[in-house]
Amino acid sequence: MPIENRIAIAIAVCSIVAGIVALVVLHGTVQLVAASVLLGLAGIALVSLVFLLVGQSEEDDRRRHPRG
């Protein structure tokens, strides 16, 4: 697995864990803002990973079949 994929997964997992911790530990408006930002970042990282995987598979396919 390429390093870019591992970085995206690590960012997503860390953000999810931090978002859950923020929900448990913090209180009030700070809790909602921190958890929303962290869980949103995790969502962005996961969607980016999906696009990265699709692009990588297309590149691999083009390398295997250079003339279509």
C-alpha positions, 0 to 999 in steps of 0.5 A, a space after each residue: 500500500 502506497 504511503 499516501 494511502 497510509 497517511 490518509 487512513 492515519 489522518 482519518 483514524 486520528 480525527 475520528 478518535 479525537 472527535 469522539 474524545 472531544 464529545 466525551 471530554 468537552 462540554 457545551 459549544 466547544 464540544 460541538 465545534 471541536 467534534 464537528 471539525 474533527 469528524 468533518 476532517 475524517 470525512 474529508 480524508 476518507 473521501 480523498 482516499 477513495 478518489 486516490 484509490 480510484 485514480 491509482 487503479 486507473 493509472 495501473 490499468 493504463 500501464 497494463 493496457 497502453 493502447 486501450 
